[in-house]
Amino acid sequence: MTPIKFGTDGWRAVIAEGYTFANLERVARATGQWMLRTAPDGPSAVIGYDTRFQGAAFAARVAQVFASMGIRVQLADSFVTTPSVSWATKEYGHAAGIVITASHNPPEYSGFKIKASFGGPAYPEQVAEVEREIDRLDESFALRSLDALRAEGLVTSINLREAYWNVLRDRLDIEGIRRSGLKVGCDPMWGAGQGTVTDLLGRENVVEVHDEHNPGMHGHPPEPIERNLAYLSRLVREEWCDVGLAFDGDADRIGMMDAEGRFVDSHKILALLVKYLHEEKKMTGTIVKTFSTTDMLDRMGERYGLRVITKPIGFKYIAPEIVEGDVLVGGEESGGIAVKGHVPERDGIYIGLTVVEMMMARKRTLAELVEELQDEFGPLYYARTDLHTTDAKKRAFLDRLENRRPDTIAGEPVDRVEDLDGVKFRLADGWLMFRPSGTEPVLRIYAEASSQDRADRLVQAGVDMVEEGS
């Protein structure tokens, strides 16, 4: 049997290779066993899926498995975003929510995300319990027909898209944004977020692209990072948009462009949100960031008297802090961000519209807001590259770093080394970090420094370090 391991956020595999109906049934049965054991008094679940190949069929098969185990299921009647499933999990009192999605991975992948009863990513220890259940499965399982399960009321359909749009209307000043005249360019990257911003703000205020249902996504990975958003950059400039929003495949991550078509990374978005919520809305709470996220948040925490916590990479490490504490903003370098007053979950659409609301409320362009931020708390600039390699080569390089760490990088002495998640080299001007992807054969190299040129040169130095040992 194919080994199944959950990565940074869920189990993912290539469709028709590791991601088969047989393997999906194993994961679903294990998740069902976990629900029955931890919520024995008639657990229920909500299931959604994104726009990838066979998403609806995969979701229906999970519903079949759960219902065959006696677990009642609400099954989304169309593709939906991950945050909508997270919201529904808590709102309707389910033991778990499941999303059939591979998030930002290339279109040949699919995946299986578990949302816990509190409405956010299952804790690492909960995921570990599901993995242990996979190893305990036997062959005796009777899968009943979906029609029979529907007839008995064990599987029902839910219009989750419309329900969640109403949540966004309630929690954001959607009408104010509509009346403001701000023009929004939107790129859902063929994913589950398509249509949402246009529906909320009106076609007169939104120019949306890549919004057709294309499971192959024209071969593009739906990851809203700068190198993937050249089309949105051009669209914003040509259509005279005030801002550009992009979302990943399940719309839990955000990417943004200012009116000049310049990418605004998630580090700056996180910092803008802290400033807006604390200064304008007078909100307080802890700032929670991951290991690869900007030091600007530490500077802001010191200025505002807010506690800052650094966690390993993966929103599953941030969610417990939100659920169990008082978090103002929590987020990660990859564009996954949550804010106080919403779900304990990344939500690209909610975050993007919050920034648009900020622009409206402060009567400033996004570029002006970023400039103000850099003047107050910077200058700090960020760079990243992803080296595609094999798992063996990733491990070999990281082992070399562990055994023979450099004294200098790019001609500058290394002040100290941190290894919370990956390896980060602290320098007098910024840092350089290496970390293997948890879901792809990729080694990520990150840097932050006082200028963009310096950050770029640090990343190149990191690439050279990897290639020298190949």
Disulfide bonds with the S-S distance in Angstrom:
none
